[in-house]
């Protein structure tokens, strides 16, 4: 039995583009998984290392990111900021972020103190307490406070503002404070009267999800190629049958 394949340009271009798109997106998801795997390795290594004492010297985020740190100083009580759309355990709420003045200097660092539930009344801020005077806190350095989709123009930073996203540079301009270019996610047990929750999401989570997405994109690329090949053979077979039919009719007419 002879198999015929009919090459068609437009289906070929469509299948090629779809296959290239699937491969590119699959590679991107694999890259995301590799990045998070590297972060997981760092977190594992840093978890075993002693915490670093954070001083006033401005330090690039990359040098300390994911490291456990301790820092001594005091919270700037007049500048609480609330990061909105930060759910936890299925409940909507905020991350409370406050500047922290490092002892013996004019340098500050933004501390993500924890999570607070959103009140039923829209715009009403949840109650919280702030330790006064000099305190020593522990935490993990994070380059970002996470990013959520923001519709429209971002709200201006002001004390007790509810915002979607924040970065240290914008906070430095708004507060007039000298800030480290990163955040410290506060860890450790809550003190008496402290209602903040500190179950921070792991930055390395989602590795299996990215691998699953990569498999789906690679499968789409393979299906595009397979569909082009199958339809090409089907078209070739139909074309061959049509030629046989025409040849049979010509032979019958000649008789």
KEGU-102255 format. One record per residue (C-alpha): residue number from 0; residue in one letter; chain; x, y, z. Coordinates in steps of 0.02 Angstrom, whole numbers, plus 50000, padded with zeros to 5 digits. Layout:
% residues N
<node><i>NUM</i><aa>A</aa><ch>A</ch><east>X</east><north>Y</north><up>Z</up></node>
...
***
This chain:
% residues 255
<node><i>0</i><aa>X</aa><ch>A</ch><east>50000</east><north>50000</north><up>50000</up></node>
<node><i>1</i><aa>X</aa><ch>A</ch><east>50071</east><north>50169</north><up>49949</up></node>
<node><i>2</i><aa>X</aa><ch>A</ch><east>50049</east><north>50318</north><up>50065</up></node>
<node><i>3</i><aa>X</aa><ch>A</ch><east>50029</east><north>50489</north><up>49988</up></node>
<node><i>4</i><aa>X</aa><ch>A</ch><east>50066</east><north>50652</north><up>50078</up></node>
<node><i>5</i><aa>X</aa><ch>A</ch><east>49997</east><north>50816</north><up>50016</up></node>
<node><i>6</i><aa>X</aa><ch>A</ch><east>50098</east><north>50967</north><up>50069</up></node>
<node><i>7</i><aa>X</aa><ch>A</ch><east>49995</east><north>51125</north><up>50097</up></node>
<node><i>8</i><aa>X</aa><ch>A</ch><east>50085</east><north>51287</north><up>50132</up></node>
<node><i>9</i><aa>X</aa><ch>A</ch><east>49960</east><north>51378</north><up>50243</up></node>
<node><i>10</i><aa>X</aa><ch>A</ch><east>49928</east><north>51230</north><up>50363</up></node>
<node><i>11</i><aa>X</aa><ch>A</ch><east>50117</east><north>51204</north><up>50369</up></node>
<node><i>12</i><aa>X</aa><ch>A</ch><east>50149</east><north>51386</north><up>50421</up></node>
<node><i>13</i><aa>X</aa><ch>A</ch><east>50008</east><north>51379</north><up>50551</up></node>
<node><i>14</i><aa>X</aa><ch>A</ch><east>50073</east><north>51216</north><up>50625</up></node>
<node><i>15</i><aa>X</aa><ch>A</ch><east>50252</east><north>51282</north><up>50626</up></node>
<node><i>16</i><aa>X</aa><ch>A</ch><east>50205</east><north>51442</north><up>50716</up></node>
<node><i>17</i><aa>X</aa><ch>A</ch><east>50099</east><north>51348</north><up>50844</up></node>
<node><i>18</i><aa>X</aa><ch>A</ch><east>50239</east><north>51223</north><up>50874</up></node>
<node><i>19</i><aa>X</aa><ch>A</ch><east>50369</east><north>51361</north><up>50896</up></node>
<node><i>20</i><aa>X</aa><ch>A</ch><east>50253</east><north>51453</north><up>51016</up></node>
<node><i>21</i><aa>X</aa><ch>A</ch><east>50224</east><north>51295</north><up>51118</up></node>
<node><i>22</i><aa>X</aa><ch>A</ch><east>50410</east><north>51258</north><up>51128</up></node>
<node><i>23</i><aa>X</aa><ch>A</ch><east>50452</east><north>51438</north><up>51176</up></node>
<node><i>24</i><aa>X</aa><ch>A</ch><east>50320</east><north>51446</north><up>51313</up></node>
<node><i>25</i><aa>X</aa><ch>A</ch><east>50369</east><north>51272</north><up>51375</up></node>
<node><i>26</i><aa>X</aa><ch>A</ch><east>50551</east><north>51327</north><up>51387</up></node>
<node><i>27</i><aa>X</aa><ch>A</ch><east>50496</east><north>51484</north><up>51481</up></node>
<node><i>28</i><aa>X</aa><ch>A</ch><east>50399</east><north>51381</north><up>51608</up></node>
<node><i>29</i><aa>X</aa><ch>A</ch><east>50547</east><north>51263</north><up>51628</up></node>
<node><i>30</i><aa>X</aa><ch>A</ch><east>50657</east><north>51415</north><up>51659</up></node>
<node><i>31</i><aa>X</aa><ch>A</ch><east>50537</east><north>51478</north><up>51792</up></node>
<node><i>32</i><aa>X</aa><ch>A</ch><east>50542</east><north>51307</north><up>51876</up></node>
<node><i>33</i><aa>X</aa><ch>A</ch><east>50733</east><north>51309</north><up>51871</up></node>
<node><i>34</i><aa>X</aa><ch>A</ch><east>50737</east><north>51483</north><up>51949</up></node>
<node><i>35</i><aa>X</aa><ch>A</ch><east>50624</east><north>51430</north><up>52091</up></node>
<node><i>36</i><aa>X</aa><ch>A</ch><east>50725</east><north>51271</north><up>52116</up></node>
<node><i>37</i><aa>X</aa><ch>A</ch><east>50880</east><north>51379</north><up>52135</up></node>
<node><i>38</i><aa>X</aa><ch>A</ch><east>50787</east><north>51487</north><up>52262</up></node>
<node><i>39</i><aa>X</aa><ch>A</ch><east>50736</east><north>51331</north><up>52356</up></node>
<node><i>40</i><aa>X</aa><ch>A</ch><east>50918</east><north>51276</north><up>52364</up></node>
<node><i>41</i><aa>X</aa><ch>A</ch><east>50966</east><north>51447</north><up>52433</up></node>
<node><i>42</i><aa>X</aa><ch>A</ch><east>50828</east><north>51442</north><up>52563</up></node>
<node><i>43</i><aa>X</aa><ch>A</ch><east>50884</east><north>51270</north><up>52620</up></node>
<node><i>44</i><aa>X</aa><ch>A</ch><east>51066</east><north>51325</north><up>52634</up></node>
<node><i>45</i><aa>X</aa><ch>A</ch><east>51027</east><north>51490</north><up>52720</up></node>
<node><i>46</i><aa>X</aa><ch>A</ch><east>50909</east><north>51406</north><up>52844</up></node>
<node><i>47</i><aa>X</aa><ch>A</ch><east>51058</east><north>51314</north><up>52916</up></node>
<node><i>48</i><aa>X</aa><ch>A</ch><east>51169</east><north>51469</north><up>52922</up></node>
<node><i>49</i><aa>X</aa><ch>A</ch><east>51169</east><north>51586</north><up>53073</up></node>
<node><i>50</i><aa>X</aa><ch>A</ch><east>51072</east><north>51749</north><up>53050</up></node>
<node><i>51</i><aa>X</aa><ch>A</ch><east>51166</east><north>51902</north><up>52990</up></node>
<node><i>52</i><aa>X</aa><ch>A</ch><east>51160</east><north>52062</north><up>53093</up></node>
<node><i>53</i><aa>X</aa><ch>A</ch><east>51089</east><north>52195</north><up>52979</up></node>
<node><i>54</i><aa>X</aa><ch>A</ch><east>51183</east><north>52358</north><up>52996</up></node>
<node><i>55</i><aa>X</aa><ch>A</ch><east>51160</east><north>52535</north><up>52929</up></node>
<node><i>56</i><aa>X</aa><ch>A</ch><east>51269</east><north>52515</north><up>52774</up></node>
<node><i>57</i><aa>X</aa><ch>A</ch><east>51162</east><north>52519</north><up>52617</up></node>
<node><i>58</i><aa>X</aa><ch>A</ch><east>51178</east><north>52344</north><up>52543</up></node>
<node><i>59</i><aa>X</aa><ch>A</ch><east>51117</east><north>52284</north><up>52372</up></node>
<node><i>60</i><aa>X</aa><ch>A</ch><east>50968</east><north>52168</north><up>52386</up></node>
<node><i>61</i><aa>X</aa><ch>A</ch><east>51055</east><north>52028</north><up>52290</up></node>
<node><i>62</i><aa>X</aa><ch>A</ch><east>51188</east><north>52010</north><up>52426</up></node>
<node><i>63</i><aa>X</aa><ch>A</ch><east>51064</east><north>51974</north><up>52564</up></node>
<node><i>64</i><aa>X</aa><ch>A</ch><east>50907</east><north>51908</north><up>52480</up></node>
<node><i>65</i><aa>X</aa><ch>A</ch><east>50835</east><north>51754</north><up>52568</up></node>
<node><i>66</i><aa>X</aa><ch>A</ch><east>50961</east><north>51771</north><up>52710</up></node>
<node><i>67</i><aa>X</aa><ch>A</ch><east>50903</east><north>51765</north><up>52890</up></node>
<node><i>68</i><aa>X</aa><ch>A</ch><east>50944</east><north>51928</north><up>52978</up></node>
<node><i>69</i><aa>X</aa><ch>A</ch><east>50927</east><north>52012</north><up>53146</up></node>
<node><i>70</i><aa>X</aa><ch>A</ch><east>50908</east><north>52200</north><up>53162</up></node>
<node><i>71</i><aa>X</aa><ch>A</ch><east>50900</east><north>52313</north><up>53314</up></node>
<node><i>72</i><aa>X</aa><ch>A</ch><east>50809</east><north>52479</north><up>53315</up></node>
<node><i>73</i><aa>X</aa><ch>A</ch><east>50635</east><north>52550</north><up>53327</up></node>
<node><i>74</i><aa>X</aa><ch>A</ch><east>50479</east><north>52557</north><up>53219</up></node>
<node><i>75</i><aa>X</aa><ch>A</ch><east>50422</east><north>52722</north><up>53144</up></node>
<node><i>76</i><aa>X</aa><ch>A</ch><east>50246</east><north>52714</north><up>53213</up></node>
<node><i>77</i><aa>X</aa><ch>A</ch><east>50182</east><north>52859</north><up>53107</up></node>
<node><i>78</i><aa>X</aa><ch>A</ch><east>50209</east><north>52771</north><up>52940</up></node>
<node><i>79</i><aa>X</aa><ch>A</ch><east>50110</east><north>52609</north><up>52933</up></node>
<node><i>80</i><aa>X</aa><ch>A</ch><east>50068</east><north>52551</north><up>52757</up></node>
<node><i>81</i><aa>X</aa><ch>A</ch><east>49942</east><north>52418</north><up>52709</up></node>
<node><i>82</i><aa>X</aa><ch>A</ch><east>49969</east><north>52307</north><up>52558</up></node>
<node><i>83</i><aa>X</aa><ch>A</ch><east>49798</east><north>52255</north><up>52495</up></node>
<node><i>84</i><aa>X</aa><ch>A</ch><east>49740</east><north>52096</north><up>52409</up></node>
<node><i>85</i><aa>X</aa><ch>A</ch><east>49852</east><north>51982</north><up>52512</up></node>
<node><i>86</i><aa>X</aa><ch>A</ch><east>49741</east><north>51833</north><up>52557</up></node>
<node><i>87</i><aa>X</aa><ch>A</ch><east>49789</east><north>51703</north><up>52686</up></node>
<node><i>88</i><aa>X</aa><ch>A</ch><east>49701</east><north>51536</north><up>52717</up></node>
<node><i>89</i><aa>X</aa><ch>A</ch><east>49557</east><north>51591</north><up>52606</up></node>
<node><i>90</i><aa>X</aa><ch>A</ch><east>49531</east><north>51757</north><up>52698</up></node>
<node><i>91</i><aa>X</aa><ch>A</ch><east>49561</east><north>51928</north><up>52622</up></node>
<node><i>92</i><aa>X</aa><ch>A</ch><east>49678</east><north>52045</north><up>52711</up></node>
<node><i>93</i><aa>X</aa><ch>A</ch><east>49832</east><north>52155</north><up>52711</up></node>
<node><i>94</i><aa>X</aa><ch>A</ch><east>50019</east><north>52146</north><up>52739</up></node>
<node><i>95</i><aa>X</aa><ch>A</ch><east>50070</east><north>52277</north><up>52866</up></node>
<node><i>96</i><aa>X</aa><ch>A</ch><east>50231</east><north>52364</north><up>52814</up></node>
<node><i>97</i><aa>X</aa><ch>A</ch><east>50322</east><north>52489</north><up>52925</up></node>
<node><i>98</i><aa>X</aa><ch>A</ch><east>50491</east><north>52579</north><up>52918</up></node>
<node><i>99</i><aa>X</aa><ch>A</ch><east>50614</east><north>52521</north><up>53050</up></node>
<node><i>100</i><aa>X</aa><ch>A</ch><east>50755</east><north>52637</north><up>53105</up></node>
<node><i>101</i><aa>X</aa><ch>A</ch><east>50917</east><north>52541</north><up>53126</up></node>
<node><i>102</i><aa>X</aa><ch>A</ch><east>50996</east><north>52580</north><up>53294</up></node>
<node><i>103</i><aa>X</aa><ch>A</ch><east>51136</east><north>52709</north><up>53297</up></node>
<node><i>104</i><aa>X</aa><ch>A</ch><east>51104</east><north>52773</north><up>53120</up></node>
<node><i>105</i><aa>X</aa><ch>A</ch><east>50986</east><north>52866</north><up>53006</up></node>
<node><i>106</i><aa>X</aa><ch>A</ch><east>50962</east><north>52712</north><up>52896</up></node>
<node><i>107</i><aa>X</aa><ch>A</ch><east>50794</east><north>52624</north><up>52892</up></node>
<node><i>108</i><aa>X</aa><ch>A</ch><east>50726</east><north>52462</north><up>52821</up></node>
<node><i>109</i><aa>X</aa><ch>A</ch><east>50548</east><north>52419</north><up>52773</up></node>
<node><i>110</i><aa>X</aa><ch>A</ch><east>50486</east><north>52279</north><up>52884</up></node>
<node><i>111</i><aa>X</aa><ch>A</ch><east>50340</east><north>52170</north><up>52829</up></node>
<node><i>112</i><aa>X</aa><ch>A</ch><east>50272</east><north>52143</north><up>53003</up></node>
<node><i>113</i><aa>X</aa><ch>A</ch><east>50138</east><north>52016</north><up>52959</up></node>
<node><i>114</i><aa>X</aa><ch>A</ch><east>49961</east><north>51988</north><up>52896</up></node>
<node><i>115</i><aa>X</aa><ch>A</ch><east>49801</east><north>52066</north><up>52959</up></node>
<node><i>116</i><aa>X</aa><ch>A</ch><east>49622</east><north>52020</north><up>52909</up></node>
<node><i>117</i><aa>X</aa><ch>A</ch><east>49518</east><north>52146</north><up>52813</up></node>
<node><i>118</i><aa>X</aa><ch>A</ch><east>49373</east><north>52220</north><up>52908</up></node>
<node><i>119</i><aa>X</aa><ch>A</ch><east>49196</east><north>52193</north><up>52845</up></node>
<node><i>120</i><aa>X</aa><ch>A</ch><east>49176</east><north>52381</north><up>52822</up></node>
<node><i>121</i><aa>X</aa><ch>A</ch><east>49271</east><north>52430</north><up>52664</up></node>
<node><i>122</i><aa>X</aa><ch>A</ch><east>49415</east><north>52549</north><up>52698</up></node>
<node><i>123</i><aa>X</aa><ch>A</ch><east>49415</east><north>52520</north><up>52885</up></node>
<node><i>124</i><aa>X</aa><ch>A</ch><east>49589</east><north>52472</north><up>52940</up></node>
<node><i>125</i><aa>X</aa><ch>A</ch><east>49618</east><north>52328</north><up>53060</up></node>
<node><i>126</i><aa>X</aa><ch>A</ch><east>49686</east><north>52363</north><up>53233</up></node>
<node><i>127</i><aa>X</aa><ch>A</ch><east>49865</east><north>52318</north><up>53275</up></node>
<node><i>128</i><aa>X</aa><ch>A</ch><east>49996</east><north>52356</north><up>53406</up></node>
<node><i>129</i><aa>X</aa><ch>A</ch><east>50174</east><north>52417</north><up>53382</up></node>
<node><i>130</i><aa>X</aa><ch>A</ch><east>50312</east><north>52388</north><up>53509</up></node>
<node><i>131</i><aa>X</aa><ch>A</ch><east>50385</east><north>52552</north><up>53570</up></node>
<node><i>132</i><aa>X</aa><ch>A</ch><east>50567</east><north>52591</north><up>53602</up></node>
<node><i>133</i><aa>X</aa><ch>A</ch><east>50717</east><north>52489</north><up>53546</up></node>
<node><i>134</i><aa>X</aa><ch>A</ch><east>50678</east><north>52310</north><up>53495</up></node>
<node><i>135</i><aa>X</aa><ch>A</ch><east>50770</east><north>52170</north><up>53410</up></node>
<node><i>136</i><aa>X</aa><ch>A</ch><east>50679</east><north>52077</north><up>53273</up></node>
<node><i>137</i><aa>X</aa><ch>A</ch><east>50719</east><north>51929</north><up>53161</up></node>
<node><i>138</i><aa>X</aa><ch>A</ch><east>50670</east><north>51906</north><up>52982</up></node>
<node><i>139</i><aa>X</aa><ch>A</ch><east>50714</east><north>51855</north><up>52806</up></node>
<node><i>140</i><aa>X</aa><ch>A</ch><east>50772</east><north>51978</north><up>52673</up></node>
<node><i>141</i><aa>X</aa><ch>A</ch><east>50658</east><north>51990</north><up>52522</up></node>
<node><i>142</i><aa>X</aa><ch>A</ch><east>50690</east><north>52092</north><up>52366</up></node>
<node><i>143</i><aa>X</aa><ch>A</ch><east>50505</east><north>52127</north><up>52342</up></node>
<node><i>144</i><aa>X</aa><ch>A</ch><east>50344</east><north>52128</north><up>52440</up></node>
<node><i>145</i><aa>X</aa><ch>A</ch><east>50258</east><north>52030</north><up>52301</up></node>
<node><i>146</i><aa>X</aa><ch>A</ch><east>50162</east><north>52107</north><up>52158</up></node>
<node><i>147</i><aa>X</aa><ch>A</ch><east>49977</east><north>52106</north><up>52121</up></node>
<node><i>148</i><aa>X</aa><ch>A</ch><east>49883</east><north>52170</north><up>51968</up></node>
<node><i>149</i><aa>X</aa><ch>A</ch><east>49845</east><north>52354</north><up>51986</up></node>
<node><i>150</i><aa>X</aa><ch>A</ch><east>49701</east><north>52439</north><up>51894</up></node>
<node><i>151</i><aa>X</aa><ch>A</ch><east>49718</east><north>52624</north><up>51859</up></node>
<node><i>152</i><aa>X</aa><ch>A</ch><east>49838</east><north>52745</north><up>51939</up></node>
<node><i>153</i><aa>X</aa><ch>A</ch><east>49925</east><north>52690</north><up>52099</up></node>
<node><i>154</i><aa>X</aa><ch>A</ch><east>49871</east><north>52775</north><up>52259</up></node>
<node><i>155</i><aa>X</aa><ch>A</ch><east>49994</east><north>52900</north><up>52333</up></node>
<node><i>156</i><aa>X</aa><ch>A</ch><east>50097</east><north>52838</north><up>52478</up></node>
<node><i>157</i><aa>X</aa><ch>A</ch><east>50047</east><north>52918</north><up>52641</up></node>
<node><i>158</i><aa>X</aa><ch>A</ch><east>50037</east><north>52860</north><up>52822</up></node>
<node><i>159</i><aa>X</aa><ch>A</ch><east>49904</east><north>52723</north><up>52841</up></node>
<node><i>160</i><aa>X</aa><ch>A</ch><east>49879</east><north>52714</north><up>52653</up></node>
<node><i>161</i><aa>X</aa><ch>A</ch><east>49805</east><north>52558</north><up>52574</up></node>
<node><i>162</i><aa>X</aa><ch>A</ch><east>49906</east><north>52517</north><up>52418</up></node>
<node><i>163</i><aa>X</aa><ch>A</ch><east>49921</east><north>52372</north><up>52299</up></node>
<node><i>164</i><aa>X</aa><ch>A</ch><east>50109</east><north>52372</north><up>52279</up></node>
<node><i>165</i><aa>X</aa><ch>A</ch><east>50259</east><north>52459</north><up>52354</up></node>
<node><i>166</i><aa>X</aa><ch>A</ch><east>50446</east><north>52468</north><up>52323</up></node>
<node><i>167</i><aa>X</aa><ch>A</ch><east>50583</east><north>52541</north><up>52434</up></node>
<node><i>168</i><aa>X</aa><ch>A</ch><east>50628</east><north>52681</north><up>52312</up></node>
<node><i>169</i><aa>X</aa><ch>A</ch><east>50450</east><north>52747</north><up>52306</up></node>
<node><i>170</i><aa>X</aa><ch>A</ch><east>50437</east><north>52731</north><up>52495</up></node>
<node><i>171</i><aa>X</aa><ch>A</ch><east>50599</east><north>52827</north><up>52518</up></node>
<node><i>172</i><aa>X</aa><ch>A</ch><east>50535</east><north>52970</north><up>52411</up></node>
<node><i>173</i><aa>X</aa><ch>A</ch><east>50368</east><north>52976</north><up>52502</up></node>
<node><i>174</i><aa>X</aa><ch>A</ch><east>50436</east><north>52963</north><up>52679</up></node>
<node><i>175</i><aa>X</aa><ch>A</ch><east>50598</east><north>53058</north><up>52656</up></node>
<node><i>176</i><aa>X</aa><ch>A</ch><east>50688</east><north>52917</north><up>52746</up></node>
<node><i>177</i><aa>X</aa><ch>A</ch><east>50850</east><north>52834</north><up>52698</up></node>
<node><i>178</i><aa>X</aa><ch>A</ch><east>50798</east><north>52655</north><up>52660</up></node>
<node><i>179</i><aa>X</aa><ch>A</ch><east>50884</east><north>52492</north><up>52624</up></node>
<node><i>180</i><aa>X</aa><ch>A</ch><east>50835</east><north>52431</north><up>52448</up></node>
<node><i>181</i><aa>X</aa><ch>A</ch><east>50743</east><north>52278</north><up>52513</up></node>
<node><i>182</i><aa>X</aa><ch>A</ch><east>50614</east><north>52217</north><up>52638</up></node>
<node><i>183</i><aa>X</aa><ch>A</ch><east>50631</east><north>52112</north><up>52794</up></node>
<node><i>184</i><aa>X</aa><ch>A</ch><east>50492</east><north>51985</north><up>52819</up></node>
<node><i>185</i><aa>X</aa><ch>A</ch><east>50479</east><north>51976</north><up>53007</up></node>
<node><i>186</i><aa>X</aa><ch>A</ch><east>50479</east><north>51801</north><up>53079</up></node>
<node><i>187</i><aa>X</aa><ch>A</ch><east>50468</east><north>51730</north><up>53253</up></node>
<node><i>188</i><aa>X</aa><ch>A</ch><east>50327</east><north>51709</north><up>53376</up></node>
<node><i>189</i><aa>X</aa><ch>A</ch><east>50202</east><north>51848</north><up>53405</up></node>
<node><i>190</i><aa>X</aa><ch>A</ch><east>50219</east><north>51944</north><up>53567</up></node>
<node><i>191</i><aa>X</aa><ch>A</ch><east>50079</east><north>51971</north><up>53691</up></node>
<node><i>192</i><aa>X</aa><ch>A</ch><east>49939</east><north>52071</north><up>53610</up></node>
<node><i>193</i><aa>X</aa><ch>A</ch><east>50012</east><north>52050</north><up>53436</up></node>
<node><i>194</i><aa>X</aa><ch>A</ch><east>49876</east><north>51993</north><up>53314</up></node>
<node><i>195</i><aa>X</aa><ch>A</ch><east>49989</east><north>51985</north><up>53161</up></node>
<node><i>196</i><aa>X</aa><ch>A</ch><east>50009</east><north>51819</north><up>53069</up></node>
<node><i>197</i><aa>X</aa><ch>A</ch><east>50178</east><north>51779</north><up>52991</up></node>
<node><i>198</i><aa>X</aa><ch>A</ch><east>50149</east><north>51627</north><up>52882</up></node>
<node><i>199</i><aa>X</aa><ch>A</ch><east>50242</east><north>51699</north><up>52733</up></node>
<node><i>200</i><aa>X</aa><ch>A</ch><east>50222</east><north>51611</north><up>52565</up></node>
<node><i>201</i><aa>X</aa><ch>A</ch><east>50380</east><north>51524</north><up>52508</up></node>
<node><i>202</i><aa>X</aa><ch>A</ch><east>50459</east><north>51611</north><up>52357</up></node>
<node><i>203</i><aa>X</aa><ch>A</ch><east>50506</east><north>51440</north><up>52288</up></node>
<node><i>204</i><aa>X</aa><ch>A</ch><east>50327</east><north>51372</north><up>52286</up></node>
<node><i>205</i><aa>X</aa><ch>A</ch><east>50249</east><north>51322</north><up>52120</up></node>
<node><i>206</i><aa>X</aa><ch>A</ch><east>50392</east><north>51220</north><up>52045</up></node>
<node><i>207</i><aa>X</aa><ch>A</ch><east>50277</east><north>51074</north><up>52001</up></node>
<node><i>208</i><aa>X</aa><ch>A</ch><east>50149</east><north>51196</north><up>51931</up></node>
<node><i>209</i><aa>X</aa><ch>A</ch><east>50276</east><north>51270</north><up>51810</up></node>
<node><i>210</i><aa>X</aa><ch>A</ch><east>50332</east><north>51096</north><up>51757</up></node>
<node><i>211</i><aa>X</aa><ch>A</ch><east>50151</east><north>51049</north><up>51725</up></node>
<node><i>212</i><aa>X</aa><ch>A</ch><east>50124</east><north>51203</north><up>51619</up></node>
<node><i>213</i><aa>X</aa><ch>A</ch><east>50284</east><north>51165</north><up>51523</up></node>
<node><i>214</i><aa>X</aa><ch>A</ch><east>50221</east><north>50989</north><up>51484</up></node>
<node><i>215</i><aa>X</aa><ch>A</ch><east>50057</east><north>51061</north><up>51420</up></node>
<node><i>216</i><aa>X</aa><ch>A</ch><east>50145</east><north>51183</north><up>51304</up></node>
<node><i>217</i><aa>X</aa><ch>A</ch><east>50261</east><north>51048</north><up>51237</up></node>
<node><i>218</i><aa>X</aa><ch>A</ch><east>50110</east><north>50935</north><up>51209</up></node>
<node><i>219</i><aa>X</aa><ch>A</ch><east>50025</east><north>51075</north><up>51111</up></node>
<node><i>220</i><aa>X</aa><ch>A</ch><east>50180</east><north>51091</north><up>51000</up></node>
<node><i>221</i><aa>X</aa><ch>A</ch><east>50182</east><north>50903</north><up>50970</up></node>
<node><i>222</i><aa>X</aa><ch>A</ch><east>49996</east><north>50901</north><up>50931</up></node>
<node><i>223</i><aa>X</aa><ch>A</ch><east>50017</east><north>51041</north><up>50803</up></node>
<node><i>224</i><aa>X</aa><ch>A</ch><east>50151</east><north>50942</north><up>50711</up></node>
<node><i>225</i><aa>X</aa><ch>A</ch><east>50052</east><north>50780</north><up>50724</up></node>
<node><i>226</i><aa>X</aa><ch>A</ch><east>49893</east><north>50864</north><up>50661</up></node>
<node><i>227</i><aa>X</aa><ch>A</ch><east>49986</east><north>50934</north><up>50509</up></node>
<node><i>228</i><aa>X</aa><ch>A</ch><east>50061</east><north>50764</north><up>50468</up></node>
<node><i>229</i><aa>X</aa><ch>A</ch><east>49897</east><north>50668</north><up>50489</up></node>
<node><i>230</i><aa>X</aa><ch>A</ch><east>49795</east><north>50792</north><up>50387</up></node>
<node><i>231</i><aa>X</aa><ch>A</ch><east>49930</east><north>50791</north><up>50254</up></node>
<node><i>232</i><aa>X</aa><ch>A</ch><east>49918</east><north>50602</north><up>50234</up></node>
<node><i>233</i><aa>X</aa><ch>A</ch><east>49728</east><north>50609</north><up>50236</up></node>
<node><i>234</i><aa>X</aa><ch>A</ch><east>49728</east><north>50740</north><up>50100</up></node>
<node><i>235</i><aa>X</aa><ch>A</ch><east>49853</east><north>50638</north><up>50002</up></node>
<node><i>236</i><aa>X</aa><ch>A</ch><east>49746</east><north>50482</north><up>50020</up></node>
<node><i>237</i><aa>X</aa><ch>A</ch><east>49590</east><north>50576</north><up>49962</up></node>
<node><i>238</i><aa>X</aa><ch>A</ch><east>49686</east><north>50648</north><up>49816</up></node>
<node><i>239</i><aa>X</aa><ch>A</ch><east>49745</east><north>50473</north><up>49769</up></node>
<node><i>240</i><aa>X</aa><ch>A</ch><east>49569</east><north>50403</north><up>49779</up></node>
<node><i>241</i><aa>X</aa><ch>A</ch><east>49506</east><north>50545</north><up>49670</up></node>
<node><i>242</i><aa>X</aa><ch>A</ch><east>49639</east><north>50508</north><up>49540</up></node>
<node><i>243</i><aa>X</aa><ch>A</ch><east>49594</east><north>50323</north><up>49539</up></node>
<node><i>244</i><aa>X</aa><ch>A</ch><east>49410</east><north>50367</north><up>49521</up></node>
<node><i>245</i><aa>X</aa><ch>A</ch><east>49446</east><north>50484</north><up>49375</up></node>
<node><i>246</i><aa>X</aa><ch>A</ch><east>49557</east><north>50353</north><up>49295</up></node>
<node><i>247</i><aa>X</aa><ch>A</ch><east>49419</east><north>50223</north><up>49313</up></node>
<node><i>248</i><aa>X</aa><ch>A</ch><east>49292</east><north>50337</north><up>49233</up></node>
<node><i>249</i><aa>X</aa><ch>A</ch><east>49410</east><north>50376</north><up>49089</up></node>
<node><i>250</i><aa>X</aa><ch>A</ch><east>49441</east><north>50191</north><up>49059</up></node>
<node><i>251</i><aa>X</aa><ch>A</ch><east>49253</east><north>50153</north><up>49062</up></node>
<node><i>252</i><aa>X</aa><ch>A</ch><east>49219</east><north>50295</north><up>48941</up></node>
<node><i>253</i><aa>X</aa><ch>A</ch><east>49350</east><north>50233</north><up>48819</up></node>
<node><i>254</i><aa>X</aa><ch>A</ch><east>49261</east><north>50067</north><up>48810</up></node>
***
